Amino acid sequence: MASLPLQLPNLSFVSDNNKLKCFNSPKPNYLLVCNNVKSITTSVETAPFKLFERTQTNESPSELEPADPDFYKIGYVRSVRAYGVDFKEGPNGFGVYASKDIEPLKRARVIMEIPLELMLTISQKLPWMFFPDIVPIGHPIFDIINSTDRETDWDLRLACLLLLSFDTEGNFWQLYGDFLPSAEDCTSLLLATEEELAELQDQDLASNMIGQQHRALEFWERNWHSSVPLKIKRLACDPERFSWALSIAQSRCISMQMRIGALVQDANMLIPYADMLNHSFQPNCFFHWRFKDRMLEVMINAGQRIRKGDEMTVNYMNGKENDMYMQRYGFSSSTNPWDVIQFSGNAQIHLDSFLSIFNISGLPDQYYHNNRLANVGDHFVDGAVIAAARTLPTWSDGDMPIVPSTERKAAKDLQGECQQMLAEFPTTSDQDQKILADSMPQSRTLEAAIKYRLHRKLFLEKVIQALDIYQERILF
């Protein structure tokens, strides 16, 4: 599978609490969790671990000025800093929330800083560069990483590096690993059974995920066979362990350019604490890489007003349909503004009329609901209606007026296609909602699969409703 670089400022899997995180707590210095306490606060105190201690150096006078003085500070780990945010646990895992009201400013504001030393990083192209460099010379894990396809296997390489970090004594990720979701808590379809994949009611997505599962299994069998050294075997004693690491790599990777000294590299990164930020199609935060200090900054969008208790979110991917979010992150949304309906008939409605009725402005790839033109309390327009504006077959001719009767007939034909698509599902949206409400699914992957098919049906139903409103409000 090719790497899907996250859009910046968009990493991405929704304000409706589609979450991927379920964490426990590392030891003090970064985050502190006590039993029965649901919030985490940050600290910048120096930790008692040698990994976190500042290296003592004797400086001598020199006439030469180093090109990048900060490059020589990598001998110790700097602290994570967080400003005005809390890490709280919800029903679907951890998220980041504002701990106070934040008034809008004309400039973006930093709420989190994560140094490069805490990240797991591997370059996207040869020669493979790791940071931190935890791969010892001659370690067989390098041969495994080097055997991967340089164009498509970024996630396999990152999974190998993650497993090695868990096995490296004193490595930060031995502590942070307690924050990562267990295999039972993951919603990744890499861990789903064939029966659970069938519950998606999407044959193409299910087949794609079965192919990805076979890819992970074949990679494990090729590199974790019975004759491998113990230092490799203990990293992933069974294929489920590797599939879990692969799901973490896929769902939490951020693709960015990093610079160390004068060297700039495209890299795949696992970034602690920032990976607690959940997805929204209308995010209030974005990522910014600060080259000089080798620091990832999480910043509030300029002019954004944040209330105490509001969740801080980012956009994981821009312009992707629900099946792509489900494939990579294990969640979906009924209000994804980029979802698509494949219509096969000849019916078309007038584009400008549809946009004006729902007060949608902007270009097709930048459609948004113009609240100033909408009636007070009108909350019908959401991401699903925006998606309908993009995906419905339309015609446009500035010199030709619309014929209301023709428009209504076209709208009814499009509704008929949507209803036919709904009839092809084995279950209805009401049945899916009843399953989720009455009997909690046995696994998180099964729950995610049921939600995925439910969200598809809710999207189709929303388009049918929008076409009803269009027929009512169209001008005679």
C-alpha positions as a Markdown table, in Angstrom:
| # | Residue | x | y | z |
|---|---|---|---|---|
| 1 | Met | 0.0 | 0.0 | 0.0 |
| 2 | Ala | 1.4 | 3.4 | -0.9 |
| 3 | Ser | 2.0 | 5.9 | 1.8 |
| 4 | Leu | -0.9 | 8.4 | 2.3 |
| 5 | Pro | 0.9 | 11.5 | 3.4 |
| 6 | Leu | -1.3 | 13.6 | 5.7 |
| 7 | Gln | -2.2 | 17.0 | 4.5 |
| 8 | Leu | -0.6 | 19.8 | 6.5 |
| 9 | Pro | -2.0 | 21.5 | 8.4 |
| 10 | Asn | -4.5 | 18.7 | 8.0 |
| 11 | Leu | -2.8 | 14.0 | 10.1 |
| 12 | Ser | -6.5 | 12.7 | 10.2 |
| 13 | Phe | -9.9 | 9.3 | 11.5 |
| 14 | Val | -14.5 | 14.1 | 13.5 |
| 15 | Ser | -16.4 | 15.9 | 16.1 |
| 16 | Asp | -18.7 | 13.0 | 16.5 |
| 17 | Asn | -16.0 | 11.3 | 18.7 |
| 18 | Asn | -14.5 | 9.0 | 16.2 |
| 19 | Lys | -11.4 | 8.2 | 18.2 |
| 20 | Leu | -8.5 | 5.9 | 17.9 |
| 21 | Lys | -6.8 | 6.3 | 21.2 |
| 22 | Cys | -6.9 | 4.3 | 24.3 |
| 23 | Phe | -4.0 | 5.0 | 26.6 |
| 24 | Asn | -2.5 | 4.2 | 29.9 |
| 25 | Ser | 0.1 | 6.4 | 31.6 |
| 26 | Pro | 3.9 | 6.5 | 31.5 |
| 27 | Lys | 5.9 | 7.7 | 34.5 |
| 28 | Pro | 6.2 | 11.3 | 35.6 |
| 29 | Asn | 8.0 | 14.0 | 33.7 |
| 30 | Tyr | 5.6 | 14.1 | 30.7 |
| 31 | Leu | 2.1 | 13.0 | 31.7 |
| 32 | Leu | 0.8 | 11.9 | 35.1 |
| 33 | Val | -2.1 | 9.6 | 35.7 |
| 34 | Cys | -3.5 | 8.4 | 39.0 |
| 35 | Asn | -6.1 | 5.7 | 39.6 |
| 36 | Asn | -9.6 | 7.0 | 39.1 |
| 37 | Val | -8.3 | 10.3 | 37.7 |
| 38 | Lys | -9.4 | 11.1 | 34.2 |
| 39 | Ser | -7.2 | 14.1 | 33.4 |
| 40 | Ile | -3.5 | 14.3 | 32.8 |
| 41 | Thr | -1.3 | 17.3 | 33.4 |
| 42 | Thr | 2.1 | 18.0 | 32.0 |
| 43 | Ser | 5.3 | 18.6 | 33.8 |
| 44 | Val | 8.7 | 19.8 | 32.6 |
| 45 | Glu | 10.7 | 18.4 | 35.6 |
| 46 | Thr | 13.7 | 16.3 | 34.7 |
| 47 | Ala | 13.0 | 12.6 | 34.9 |
| 48 | Pro | 15.1 | 10.2 | 36.9 |
| 49 | Phe | 15.9 | 8.1 | 33.9 |
| 50 | Lys | 19.3 | 8.4 | 32.3 |
| 51 | Leu | 17.7 | 8.7 | 28.9 |
| 52 | Phe | 16.1 | 12.0 | 30.1 |
| 53 | Glu | 19.3 | 13.5 | 31.8 |
| 54 | Arg | 21.1 | 16.3 | 30.2 |
| 55 | Thr | 24.6 | 15.4 | 29.0 |
| 56 | Gln | 27.4 | 17.3 | 30.9 |
| 57 | Thr | 29.9 | 18.7 | 28.5 |
| 58 | Asn | 33.0 | 20.8 | 29.0 |
| 59 | Glu | 33.0 | 23.6 | 26.6 |
| 60 | Ser | 36.2 | 25.0 | 25.2 |
| 61 | Pro | 36.7 | 28.3 | 23.5 |
| 62 | Ser | 36.8 | 28.1 | 19.7 |
| 63 | Glu | 37.0 | 30.6 | 16.9 |
| 64 | Leu | 34.6 | 28.5 | 14.7 |
| 65 | Glu | 30.9 | 29.0 | 15.0 |
| 66 | Pro | 28.9 | 25.8 | 14.4 |
| 67 | Ala | 26.4 | 26.0 | 11.5 |
| 68 | Asp | 23.6 | 24.7 | 13.7 |
| 69 | Pro | 24.3 | 24.8 | 17.5 |
| 70 | Asp | 21.1 | 23.1 | 18.3 |
| 71 | Phe | 22.2 | 20.0 | 16.4 |
| 72 | Tyr | 24.7 | 19.2 | 19.2 |
| 73 | Lys | 22.0 | 19.1 | 21.9 |
| 74 | Ile | 20.7 | 15.7 | 20.8 |
| 75 | Gly | 22.6 | 13.9 | 23.6 |
| 76 | Tyr | 19.7 | 14.5 | 26.0 |
| 77 | Val | 16.0 | 14.5 | 25.7 |
| 78 | Arg | 14.1 | 17.8 | 26.1 |
| 79 | Ser | 10.7 | 17.9 | 27.7 |
| 80 | Val | 7.3 | 18.0 | 26.1 |
| 81 | Arg | 5.5 | 21.2 | 26.7 |
| 82 | Ala | 1.7 | 21.8 | 26.7 |
| 83 | Tyr | -0.1 | 25.1 | 27.2 |
| 84 | Gly | -3.7 | 25.4 | 28.3 |
| 85 | Val | -4.7 | 21.8 | 27.4 |
| 86 | Asp | -5.7 | 18.7 | 29.3 |
| 87 | Phe | -5.4 | 15.0 | 28.2 |
| 88 | Lys | -8.7 | 13.4 | 29.2 |
| 89 | Glu | -10.1 | 9.9 | 28.7 |
| 90 | Gly | -13.4 | 9.5 | 27.0 |
| 91 | Pro | -15.5 | 6.4 | 26.1 |
| 92 | Asn | -13.4 | 5.9 | 23.0 |
| 93 | Gly | -10.0 | 6.7 | 24.3 |
| 94 | Phe | -7.9 | 9.8 | 25.1 |
| 95 | Gly | -8.4 | 13.2 | 23.6 |
| 96 | Val | -6.9 | 16.7 | 24.1 |
| 97 | Tyr | -9.2 | 19.4 | 25.6 |
| 98 | Ala | -8.9 | 23.1 | 26.3 |
| 99 | Ser | -8.3 | 23.7 | 30.0 |
| 100 | Lys | -9.3 | 27.4 | 29.8 |
| 101 | Asp | -11.0 | 29.8 | 27.5 |
| 102 | Ile | -8.8 | 31.0 | 24.6 |
| 103 | Glu | -9.7 | 34.2 | 23.0 |
| 104 | Pro | -9.2 | 34.6 | 19.2 |
| 105 | Leu | -6.0 | 36.3 | 18.0 |
| 106 | Lys | -4.8 | 37.4 | 14.6 |
| 107 | Arg | -1.9 | 34.9 | 14.9 |
| 108 | Ala | -1.8 | 31.2 | 15.6 |
| 109 | Arg | -1.0 | 30.1 | 19.1 |
| 110 | Val | 1.1 | 27.2 | 20.2 |
| 111 | Ile | -0.5 | 24.7 | 22.6 |
| 112 | Met | 2.0 | 21.8 | 22.4 |
| 113 | Glu | 5.7 | 21.3 | 21.6 |
| 114 | Ile | 7.1 | 17.8 | 21.0 |
| 115 | Pro | 10.9 | 17.5 | 20.5 |
| 116 | Leu | 12.3 | 15.3 | 17.8 |
| 117 | Glu | 14.1 | 13.2 | 20.4 |
| 118 | Leu | 10.9 | 11.6 | 21.5 |
| 119 | Met | 9.6 | 10.7 | 18.1 |
| 120 | Leu | 10.2 | 7.5 | 16.1 |
| 121 | Thr | 11.3 | 8.6 | 12.7 |
| 122 | Ile | 12.5 | 6.9 | 9.6 |
| 123 | Ser | 13.3 | 8.5 | 6.2 |
| 124 | Gln | 11.1 | 7.7 | 3.3 |
| 125 | Lys | 13.9 | 7.2 | 0.9 |
| 126 | Leu | 17.3 | 5.5 | 0.9 |
| 127 | Pro | 19.6 | 5.7 | 2.6 |
| 128 | Trp | 17.4 | 4.8 | 5.6 |
| 129 | Met | 17.9 | 7.2 | 8.4 |
| 130 | Phe | 16.5 | 6.6 | 11.9 |
| 131 | Phe | 16.0 | 9.1 | 14.6 |
| 132 | Pro | 16.7 | 8.4 | 17.3 |
| 133 | Asp | 19.3 | 5.9 | 16.0 |
| 134 | Ile | 18.3 | 2.9 | 18.0 |
| 135 | Val | 19.2 | 0.3 | 15.4 |
| 136 | Pro | 22.6 | -1.2 | 16.5 |
| 137 | Ile | 25.2 | -1.9 | 13.9 |
| 138 | Gly | 24.8 | -5.4 | 12.6 |
| 139 | His | 21.3 | -5.8 | 14.1 |
| 140 | Pro | 19.2 | -8.1 | 11.8 |
| 141 | Ile | 16.2 | -5.7 | 12.0 |
| 142 | Phe | 18.1 | -3.5 | 9.6 |
| 143 | Asp | 18.2 | -6.3 | 7.0 |
| 144 | Ile | 14.4 | -6.7 | 7.5 |
| 145 | Ile | 13.8 | -3.0 | 7.0 |
| 146 | Asn | 16.2 | -2.9 | 4.0 |
| 147 | Ser | 14.2 | -5.8 | 2.3 |
| 148 | Thr | 11.0 | -3.7 | 2.1 |
| 149 | Asp | 9.8 | -1.9 | -1.0 |
| 150 | Arg | 11.1 | 1.6 | -0.8 |
| 151 | Glu | 8.0 | 3.0 | -2.5 |
| 152 | Thr | 5.1 | 1.2 | -0.8 |
| 153 | Asp | 6.3 | -0.3 | 2.5 |
| 154 | Trp | 6.7 | 2.7 | 4.7 |
| 155 | Asp | 4.3 | 1.3 | 7.2 |
| 156 | Leu | 6.2 | -2.1 | 7.5 |
| 157 | Arg | 9.4 | -0.2 | 8.2 |
| 158 | Leu | 7.8 | 2.0 | 10.8 |
| 159 | Ala | 6.2 | -1.0 | 12.5 |
| 160 | Cys | 9.6 | -2.7 | 12.7 |
| 161 | Leu | 11.1 | 0.4 | 14.3 |
| 162 | Leu | 8.2 | 0.6 | 16.8 |
| 163 | Leu | 8.7 | -3.1 | 17.9 |
| 164 | Leu | 12.5 | -2.5 | 18.3 |
| 165 | Ser | 11.9 | 0.6 | 20.5 |
| 166 | Phe | 9.8 | -1.6 | 22.8 |
| 167 | Asp | 12.7 | -4.0 | 23.1 |
| 168 | Thr | 15.4 | -1.3 | 23.6 |
| 169 | Glu | 16.2 | -0.8 | 27.3 |
| 170 | Gly | 15.7 | 2.8 | 28.5 |
| 171 | Asn | 13.9 | 3.9 | 25.3 |
| 172 | Phe | 11.2 | 6.4 | 25.8 |
| 173 | Trp | 8.6 | 4.3 | 23.9 |
| 174 | Gln | 8.9 | 1.6 | 26.6 |
| 175 | Leu | 7.1 | 4.1 | 28.8 |
| 176 | Tyr | 4.8 | 5.6 | 26.2 |
| 177 | Gly | 3.8 | 2.1 | 24.9 |
| 178 | Asp | 1.4 | 2.0 | 27.9 |
| 179 | Phe | -0.5 | 4.8 | 26.2 |
| 180 | Leu | -1.1 | 2.9 | 23.0 |
| 181 | Pro | -4.3 | 0.9 | 22.5 |
| 182 | Ser | -4.1 | -2.8 | 23.0 |
| 183 | Ala | -5.2 | -5.2 | 20.2 |
| 184 | Glu | -8.6 | -5.5 | 21.9 |
| 185 | Asp | -9.0 | -1.7 | 21.9 |
| 186 | Cys | -7.9 | -1.1 | 18.3 |
| 187 | Thr | -10.5 | -0.4 | 15.7 |
| 188 | Ser | -8.1 | -1.1 | 12.8 |
| 189 | Leu | -9.5 | -3.5 | 10.2 |
| 190 | Leu | -6.0 | -5.2 | 10.1 |
| 191 | Leu | -7.1 | -7.0 | 13.3 |
| 192 | Ala | -10.7 | -7.8 | 12.1 |
| 193 | Thr | -11.8 | -11.4 | 11.3 |
| 194 | Glu | -13.4 | -12.2 | 7.9 |
| 195 | Glu | -16.8 | -12.4 | 9.6 |
| 196 | Glu | -16.3 | -8.8 | 11.0 |
| 197 | Leu | -15.2 | -7.6 | 7.6 |
| 198 | Ala | -18.3 | -9.0 | 6.1 |
| 199 | Glu | -20.3 | -6.8 | 8.5 |
| 200 | Leu | -19.0 | -3.7 | 6.6 |
| 201 | Gln | -21.5 | -4.5 | 3.8 |
| 202 | Asp | -18.8 | -3.2 | 1.4 |
| 203 | Gln | -17.3 | -6.0 | -0.6 |
| 204 | Asp | -14.6 | -3.8 | -2.1 |
| 205 | Leu | -13.3 | -2.5 | 1.2 |
| 206 | Ala | -13.5 | -6.0 | 2.8 |
| 207 | Ser | -11.5 | -7.5 | -0.1 |
| 208 | Asn | -8.9 | -4.7 | 0.2 |
| 209 | Met | -8.5 | -5.3 | 3.9 |
| 210 | Ile | -8.1 | -9.1 | 3.4 |
| 211 | Gly | -5.3 | -8.3 | 1.0 |
| 212 | Gln | -3.6 | -6.0 | 3.5 |
| 213 | Gln | -3.9 | -8.7 | 6.2 |
| 214 | His | -2.3 | -11.2 | 3.9 |
| 215 | Arg | 0.5 | -8.7 | 3.2 |
| 216 | Ala | 1.2 | -8.3 | 6.9 |
| 217 | Leu | 1.1 | -12.1 | 7.5 |
| 218 | Glu | 3.4 | -12.8 | 4.6 |
| 219 | Phe | 5.9 | -10.2 | 5.8 |
| 220 | Trp | 5.8 | -11.8 | 9.3 |
| 221 | Glu | 6.3 | -15.3 | 8.0 |
| 222 | Arg | 9.2 | -14.3 | 5.8 |
| 223 | Asn | 11.1 | -12.5 | 8.6 |
| 224 | Trp | 9.9 | -14.2 | 11.8 |
| 225 | His | 10.4 | -17.8 | 10.8 |
| 226 | Ser | 11.7 | -20.5 | 13.3 |
| 227 | Ser | 15.4 | -20.0 | 12.5 |
| 228 | Val | 15.6 | -16.2 | 13.2 |
| 229 | Pro | 17.7 | -15.0 | 16.1 |
| 230 | Leu | 16.0 | -14.5 | 19.5 |
| 231 | Lys | 16.6 | -10.7 | 19.3 |
| 232 | Ile | 14.2 | -10.7 | 16.3 |
| 233 | Lys | 11.8 | -13.4 | 17.4 |
| 234 | Arg | 11.0 | -11.7 | 20.7 |
| 235 | Leu | 9.9 | -8.5 | 18.9 |
| 236 | Ala | 6.8 | -10.2 | 17.4 |
| 237 | Cys | 6.4 | -13.7 | 18.6 |
| 238 | Asp | 3.1 | -14.1 | 16.7 |
| 239 | Pro | 1.6 | -12.5 | 13.6 |
| 240 | Glu | -1.1 | -10.7 | 15.7 |
| 241 | Arg | 1.7 | -8.8 | 17.5 |
| 242 | Phe | 3.1 | -7.6 | 14.2 |
| 243 | Ser | -0.4 | -6.7 | 12.8 |
| 244 | Trp | -1.0 | -4.7 | 15.9 |
| 245 | Ala | 2.2 | -2.7 | 15.4 |
| 246 | Leu | 1.4 | -2.2 | 11.8 |
| 247 | Ser | -2.0 | -0.8 | 12.7 |
| 248 | Ile | -0.4 | 1.6 | 15.1 |
| 249 | Ala | 2.1 | 2.7 | 12.4 |
| 250 | Gln | -0.7 | 3.3 | 9.9 |
| 251 | Ser | -3.1 | 5.1 | 12.1 |
| 252 | Arg | -0.6 | 7.4 | 14.0 |
| 253 | Cys | 2.0 | 8.2 | 11.3 |
| 254 | Ile | 2.6 | 11.8 | 10.3 |
| 255 | Ser | 4.6 | 12.4 | 7.1 |
| 256 | Met | 6.7 | 15.5 | 7.2 |
| 257 | Gln | 10.1 | 16.9 | 6.2 |
| 258 | Met | 12.6 | 17.0 | 9.0 |
| 259 | Arg | 15.9 | 18.7 | 9.1 |
| 260 | Ile | 18.9 | 17.8 | 11.2 |
| 261 | Gly | 21.8 | 20.2 | 10.7 |
| 262 | Ala | 21.8 | 21.0 | 7.0 |
| 263 | Leu | 20.2 | 17.7 | 6.0 |
| 264 | Val | 16.5 | 17.8 | 5.0 |
| 265 | Gln | 14.6 | 14.5 | 4.7 |
| 266 | Asp | 11.0 | 13.4 | 3.9 |
| 267 | Ala | 10.2 | 11.2 | 6.9 |
| 268 | Asn | 7.5 | 9.1 | 8.5 |
| 269 | Met | 7.1 | 9.9 | 12.2 |
| 270 | Leu | 5.3 | 8.5 | 15.2 |
| 271 | Ile | 4.8 | 11.5 | 17.5 |
| 272 | Pro | 3.8 | 11.0 | 21.1 |
| 273 | Tyr | 1.1 | 13.2 | 22.7 |
| 274 | Ala | 0.3 | 14.8 | 19.3 |
| 275 | Asp | -1.2 | 11.4 | 18.4 |
| 276 | Met | -3.9 | 12.0 | 21.0 |
| 277 | Leu | -5.4 | 14.7 | 18.9 |
| 278 | Asn | -8.6 | 13.4 | 17.3 |
| 279 | His | -9.9 | 14.1 | 13.8 |
| 280 | Ser | -12.4 | 16.7 | 12.7 |
| 281 | Phe | -13.4 | 17.9 | 9.2 |
| 282 | Gln | -13.5 | 21.4 | 10.8 |
| 283 | Pro | -10.4 | 21.3 | 13.0 |
| 284 | Asn | -9.3 | 24.0 | 15.3 |
| 285 | Cys | -5.6 | 23.0 | 15.4 |
| 286 | Phe | -2.8 | 22.2 | 12.9 |
| 287 | Phe | 0.8 | 20.9 | 12.9 |
| 288 | His | 3.8 | 23.1 | 12.3 |
| 289 | Trp | 7.4 | 21.8 | 12.1 |
| 290 | Arg | 10.0 | 24.1 | 13.5 |
| 291 | Phe | 13.3 | 23.3 | 11.8 |
| 292 | Lys | 15.7 | 25.3 | 14.0 |
| 293 | Asp | 14.8 | 23.5 | 17.2 |
| 294 | Arg | 13.7 | 20.2 | 15.6 |
| 295 | Met | 10.3 | 20.6 | 17.3 |
| 296 | Leu | 6.7 | 19.8 | 16.2 |
| 297 | Glu | 4.3 | 22.5 | 17.3 |
| 298 | Val | 0.6 | 22.0 | 17.6 |
| 299 | Met | -1.0 | 25.4 | 17.0 |
| 300 | Ile | -4.5 | 26.8 | 17.3 |
| 301 | Asn | -5.9 | 28.2 | 14.0 |
| 302 | Ala | -5.5 | 32.0 | 13.9 |
| 303 | Gly | -8.7 | 33.8 | 15.0 |
| 304 | Gln | -10.2 | 30.6 | 16.5 |
| 305 | Arg | -12.1 | 31.0 | 19.7 |
| 306 | Ile | -11.8 | 28.0 | 22.0 |
| 307 | Arg | -14.0 | 27.5 | 25.0 |
| 308 | Lys | -12.9 | 25.6 | 28.2 |
| 309 | Gly | -13.7 | 21.9 | 27.7 |
| 310 | Asp | -13.7 | 22.1 | 23.9 |
| 311 | Glu | -11.8 | 19.3 | 22.2 |
| 312 | Met | -8.7 | 20.2 | 20.2 |
| 313 | Thr | -8.8 | 18.5 | 16.8 |
| 314 | Val | -6.8 | 18.2 | 13.5 |
| 315 | Asn | -7.7 | 17.1 | 10.0 |
| 316 | Tyr | -6.0 | 13.7 | 9.3 |
| 317 | Met | -6.6 | 13.7 | 5.6 |
| 318 | Asn | -8.3 | 16.1 | 3.2 |
| 319 | Gly | -10.5 | 15.0 | 0.3 |
| 320 | Lys | -10.8 | 11.3 | 1.2 |
| 321 | Glu | -13.9 | 9.2 | 1.3 |
| 322 | Asn | -15.1 | 7.2 | 4.3 |
| 323 | Asp | -13.6 | 3.9 | 3.0 |
| 324 | Met | -10.1 | 5.5 | 3.1 |
| 325 | Tyr | -10.6 | 6.7 | 6.7 |
| 326 | Met | -11.9 | 3.2 | 7.6 |
| 327 | Gln | -9.0 | 1.5 | 5.9 |
| 328 | Arg | -6.3 | 3.5 | 7.6 |
| 329 | Tyr | -7.8 | 4.6 | 10.9 |
| 330 | Gly | -10.7 | 2.4 | 11.6 |
| 331 | Phe | -13.5 | 5.0 | 11.8 |
| 332 | Ser | -15.9 | 6.7 | 9.5 |
| 333 | Ser | -18.4 | 9.6 | 9.6 |
| 334 | Ser | -21.9 | 10.2 | 8.3 |
| 335 | Thr | -21.0 | 13.9 | 7.7 |
| 336 | Asn | -17.8 | 13.4 | 5.7 |
| 337 | Pro | -18.0 | 16.3 | 3.1 |
| 338 | Trp | -15.8 | 14.3 | 0.7 |
| 339 | Asp | -17.9 | 11.2 | 0.5 |
| 340 | Val | -19.3 | 10.2 | -2.9 |
| 341 | Ile | -22.4 | 8.6 | -4.4 |
| 342 | Gln | -22.0 | 6.9 | -7.7 |
| 343 | Phe | -25.1 | 7.8 | -9.8 |
| 344 | Ser | -25.7 | 5.9 | -13.0 |
| 345 | Gly | -28.8 | 7.6 | -14.5 |
| 346 | Asn | -29.1 | 10.7 | -16.7 |
| 347 | Ala | -30.9 | 12.9 | -14.2 |
| 348 | Gln | -29.3 | 16.3 | -13.4 |
| 349 | Ile | -30.3 | 19.2 | -11.2 |
| 350 | His | -29.2 | 22.8 | -11.6 |
| 351 | Leu | -26.1 | 23.4 | -9.6 |
| 352 | Asp | -26.5 | 27.1 | -8.7 |
| 353 | Ser | -30.1 | 26.5 | -7.6 |
| 354 | Phe | -29.1 | 23.7 | -5.3 |
| 355 | Leu | -26.2 | 25.8 | -3.8 |
| 356 | Ser | -28.4 | 28.9 | -3.3 |
| 357 | Ile | -31.2 | 26.9 | -1.5 |
| 358 | Phe | -28.7 | 25.5 | 1.0 |
| 359 | Asn | -26.6 | 28.7 | 1.2 |
| 360 | Ile | -23.4 | 26.9 | 0.1 |
| 361 | Ser | -20.6 | 29.1 | -1.1 |
| 362 | Gly | -17.1 | 28.7 | -2.5 |
| 363 | Leu | -15.5 | 26.7 | -5.3 |
| 364 | Pro | -16.3 | 22.9 | -5.5 |
| 365 | Asp | -13.1 | 21.9 | -3.6 |
| 366 | Gln | -13.8 | 24.6 | -1.0 |
| 367 | Tyr | -17.6 | 24.5 | -0.5 |
| 368 | Tyr | -18.8 | 25.7 | 2.9 |
| 369 | His | -22.1 | 26.6 | 4.5 |
| 370 | Asn | -22.5 | 30.4 | 4.6 |
| 371 | Asn | -24.1 | 30.8 | 8.1 |
| 372 | Arg | -24.8 | 34.5 | 7.6 |
| 373 | Leu | -27.3 | 33.7 | 4.8 |
| 374 | Ala | -29.0 | 30.9 | 6.7 |
| 375 | Asn | -32.0 | 31.2 | 9.0 |
| 376 | Val | -31.3 | 31.3 | 12.7 |
| 377 | Gly | -31.5 | 27.8 | 14.1 |
| 378 | Asp | -31.3 | 26.1 | 10.7 |
| 379 | His | -28.8 | 23.3 | 11.3 |
| 380 | Phe | -29.8 | 21.0 | 8.5 |
| 381 | Val | -26.7 | 21.7 | 6.3 |
| 382 | Asp | -23.7 | 19.6 | 7.4 |
| 383 | Gly | -20.9 | 17.7 | 5.8 |
| 384 | Ala | -23.3 | 15.3 | 4.1 |
| 385 | Val | -25.1 | 18.2 | 2.3 |
| 386 | Ile | -21.8 | 19.6 | 1.3 |
| 387 | Ala | -20.9 | 16.2 | -0.1 |
| 388 | Ala | -24.2 | 16.1 | -1.9 |
| 389 | Ala | -23.4 | 19.4 | -3.6 |
| 390 | Arg | -20.1 | 17.8 | -4.8 |
| 391 | Thr | -21.4 | 14.4 | -5.9 |
| 392 | Leu | -25.0 | 15.0 | -7.3 |
| 393 | Pro | -25.1 | 15.1 | -11.1 |
| 394 | Thr | -25.7 | 18.8 | -12.0 |
| 395 | Trp | -25.9 | 21.1 | -15.0 |
| 396 | Ser | -25.2 | 24.8 | -15.2 |
| 397 | Asp | -25.9 | 27.4 | -17.8 |
| 398 | Gly | -26.0 | 31.0 | -16.8 |
| 399 | Asp | -28.1 | 32.0 | -19.8 |
| 400 | Met | -30.8 | 29.3 | -19.5 |
| 401 | Pro | -33.4 | 29.6 | -16.7 |
| 402 | Ile | -34.4 | 26.4 | -14.9 |
| 403 | Val | -37.8 | 24.8 | -15.4 |
| 404 | Pro | -39.1 | 23.9 | -12.0 |
| 405 | Ser | -41.1 | 20.8 | -13.2 |
| 406 | Thr | -38.0 | 19.4 | -14.9 |
| 407 | Glu | -35.9 | 20.1 | -11.8 |
| 408 | Arg | -38.4 | 18.2 | -9.6 |
| 409 | Lys | -38.5 | 15.2 | -11.9 |
| 410 | Ala | -34.7 | 15.1 | -11.9 |
| 411 | Ala | -34.6 | 15.3 | -8.1 |
| 412 | Lys | -37.1 | 12.5 | -7.8 |
| 413 | Asp | -35.1 | 10.3 | -10.2 |
| 414 | Leu | -31.9 | 10.9 | -8.1 |
| 415 | Gln | -33.9 | 10.1 | -5.0 |
| 416 | Gly | -35.0 | 6.8 | -6.6 |
| 417 | Glu | -31.4 | 5.9 | -7.2 |
| 418 | Cys | -30.5 | 6.6 | -3.6 |
| 419 | Gln | -33.4 | 4.5 | -2.4 |
| 420 | Gln | -32.4 | 1.7 | -4.6 |
| 421 | Met | -28.9 | 1.8 | -3.1 |
| 422 | Leu | -30.4 | 1.6 | 0.4 |
| 423 | Ala | -32.5 | -1.4 | -0.6 |
| 424 | Glu | -29.4 | -3.3 | -1.6 |
| 425 | Phe | -28.1 | -3.3 | 2.0 |
| 426 | Pro | -29.1 | -6.4 | 4.0 |
| 427 | Thr | -30.0 | -4.2 | 7.0 |
| 428 | Thr | -31.5 | -0.7 | 7.4 |
| 429 | Ser | -30.1 | 2.2 | 9.3 |
| 430 | Asp | -32.7 | 1.7 | 12.1 |
| 431 | Gln | -31.6 | -1.9 | 12.5 |
| 432 | Asp | -28.0 | -0.9 | 12.7 |
| 433 | Gln | -28.7 | 1.7 | 15.3 |
| 434 | Lys | -30.7 | -0.8 | 17.3 |
| 435 | Ile | -27.8 | -3.3 | 17.2 |
| 436 | Leu | -25.4 | -0.7 | 18.5 |
| 437 | Ala | -27.8 | 0.5 | 21.2 |
| 438 | Asp | -29.2 | -2.8 | 22.5 |
| 439 | Ser | -26.2 | -5.2 | 22.3 |
| 440 | Met | -22.7 | -3.9 | 22.5 |
| 441 | Pro | -20.7 | -5.6 | 19.7 |
| 442 | Gln | -18.2 | -8.2 | 21.0 |
| 443 | Ser | -15.1 | -6.3 | 19.6 |
| 444 | Arg | -14.1 | -2.8 | 18.7 |
| 445 | Thr | -13.5 | -3.8 | 15.0 |
| 446 | Leu | -17.1 | -5.2 | 14.8 |
| 447 | Glu | -18.5 | -2.0 | 16.3 |
| 448 | Ala | -16.5 | 0.1 | 13.8 |
| 449 | Ala | -17.7 | -2.1 | 10.9 |
| 450 | Ile | -21.4 | -1.6 | 11.9 |
| 451 | Lys | -20.9 | 2.1 | 12.3 |
| 452 | Tyr | -19.3 | 2.3 | 8.8 |
| 453 | Arg | -22.3 | 0.7 | 7.1 |
| 454 | Leu | -24.6 | 2.9 | 9.2 |
| 455 | His | -22.8 | 6.0 | 8.2 |
| 456 | Arg | -23.2 | 5.1 | 4.6 |
| 457 | Lys | -26.9 | 4.7 | 4.9 |
| 458 | Leu | -27.3 | 7.9 | 6.9 |
| 459 | Phe | -25.5 | 9.7 | 4.2 |
| 460 | Leu | -27.8 | 8.4 | 1.5 |
| 461 | Glu | -30.8 | 9.3 | 3.6 |
| 462 | Lys | -29.5 | 12.8 | 4.1 |
| 463 | Val | -29.2 | 13.3 | 0.4 |
| 464 | Ile | -32.8 | 12.1 | -0.1 |
| 465 | Gln | -33.9 | 14.7 | 2.5 |
| 466 | Ala | -31.9 | 17.4 | 0.9 |
| 467 | Leu | -33.5 | 16.7 | -2.5 |
| 468 | Asp | -37.0 | 16.8 | -0.8 |
| 469 | Ile | -36.1 | 20.3 | 0.5 |
| 470 | Tyr | -34.8 | 21.3 | -2.9 |
| 471 | Gln | -38.1 | 20.4 | -4.5 |
| 472 | Glu | -40.0 | 22.4 | -1.9 |
| 473 | Arg | -38.0 | 25.6 | -2.1 |
| 474 | Ile | -37.3 | 25.7 | -5.8 |
| 475 | Leu | -38.7 | 28.9 | -7.3 |
| 476 | Phe | -41.7 | 28.7 | -9.7 |
